[in-house]
Amino acid sequence: MTKEQTDSLIEHGSRRVIITITVVLCTLLELIDTTVVNVATTTLMGNLGATISEVSWVVAAYAIANVIIVPMSGWLSATFGRKYYFAGSVAIFTFASLMCGLSESIWTLVFWRFIQGIGGGALFATSQTILKEIYPPEKIGMAMAMFGMGVIVGPTIGPYLGGYLLYNFSWPIIFYINIPIGILATFLTLTYIRDNPYEKNNGSGVDWLGIILLIVGIGSLQLVLEQGERNDWFESTYIVAFTILAVLGIVGFIVKMLTTKHPIVDLRVLKKGNVAIGTIMNFILGFILYGSVFIYPIYMQHFLGFTAQLSGEMFIPGALLSGLMMPIIGGMLTKGTPPKFMITAGFLITAIFVFWSSFIFTTNTGAEVMFWPLLVRGFGMAFLFVPLSALTLGGLVGQEVGQASGISNMVRQIGGSISVAIIGVLNETLSAEHRATILNHVTPDNPALFERLNGMKAGLLSMTSDADHVAQQALAYLNFTIDKQAAILSYIDIFHYFTLFILVSVPLIFFAKTYKINKDDLGGH
């Protein structure tokens, strides 16, 4: 694209404001829906008569559809036109939300969550591309900052919003709230967003084999990561079969994309600018972000007795701090601060949060103790999302932006899924090791244990006169306490591993090239 072509896509005045609000709102919707259902597991089991394994598919179906469609978003946008692809995706997402709320069985809900994921997959990557095109180069940093606010706020308020709505209303409302916003966003998209006339496919036809390989490879990988722990990983023939499909599909997809003339996902874009480094750092960000967010609510709800709503509230101050920091971050980028230095700072601050967290995990940690580490987390995240987008997309124009955005966003989601899967395996393994270590000290000649058991028996005897039953209850409670302590010790270990992972990964960022956000840079491509 020439400078004249790039300039012709820039919007001005109220039109640019409306488009910005529309795409940020759509991104917010998609990211909220990624997490809002997580807190509804128990409610869905009761209302739809489902098992925990069946309900897990409500989350998995959305994630699988999402991760399949995200890397294709650049190609789909060029094929159908930016305006109609984005509007169609919002409409699919909105209609699927309605049908999710109307579902009367768990598998009907799973089906419509998959359709909802197909619609939602476009919203994140395409929104990023639209914003990059409608702002002049000197204001792109601020545009990405506004986008970053949606990225951070969405996953943060999802669990809180879900908990609040479930407590005060019935479960379908968590889907119905999307409908009025989706209708408005569809109307605004059709009215204000323009197609990019320079982003068109060359009429080479549809690469059906590439699409099938993508669906089989990435879809199977996401399914294995989502369902592996619940099915005992490679003890399950079902998981082994989908792992083989994932490997064959991904290898076949990569070979096909690198050898075809007109790929649906142009992996060659990884050679341009900082796309490869940015994609790797997006994987690391997803790994750390989703992993820490996964552990904290479990710890707060299972071991401290927090409600889903209260555990969601704990993340809000950090998200607000990130939001307040976004204009500052955008201003720093606009003034020429290299994104790689900001990303380094963000990861180091996040490492502080992770390491600090390992020292506060106990069986009776108060909310006030967790407040400051989670605030530090929010501060660190502010230095990651927007600078990482600037780093990844710097120096790219036209279809390159959509392709790079789709690939990096897919990789971030996969990083998060891998993180959650690894946490599940580590938690099980480390908990067993810590339990064995604790049991080495649980011996009849241990005076502290003897005193603890007698204290529990005395307390229970004050409520009943059945001495045998009291002894059994005291031993059962002791076993529960040992399991809880072993689990918490495993979380501490996991956070130590996370800290090391961040520190080892940070030096990779210095391989990135420096692209200043200015007119000459964008105009020369």
Secondary structure, 3 states (H helix, E strand, C coil): CCHHHHHHCCCCHHHHHHHHHHHHHHHHHHHHHHHHHHHHHHHHHHHHCCCHHHHHHHHHHHHHHHHHHHHHHHHHHHHHCHHHHHHHHHHHHHHHHHHHHHCCCHHHHHHHHHHHHHHHHHHHHHHHHHHHHHCCHHHHHHHHHHHHHHHHHHHHHHHHHHHHHHHHCCCCHHHHCHHHHHHHHHHHHHHHCCCCCCCCCCCCCCCHHHHHHHHHHHHHHHHHHHHCHHHCHHHCHHHHHHHHHHHHHHHHHHHHHHHCCCCCCCHHHHHCCCHHHHHHHHHHHHHHHHHHHHHHHHHHHHHCCCCHHHHHHCCHHHHHHHHHHHHHHHHHHHCCCCHHHHHHHHHHHHHHHHHHHHHHCCCCCCHHHHHHHHHHHHHHHHCCHHHHHHHHHCCCCCHHHHHHHHHHHHHHHHHHHHHHHHHHHHHHHHHHHHHHHHHCCCCCCCHHHHHHHHHHHHHHHCCCCCHHHHHHHHHHHHHHHHHHHHHHHHHHHHHHHHHHHHHHHHHHHHHCCCCCCCHHHHHCC
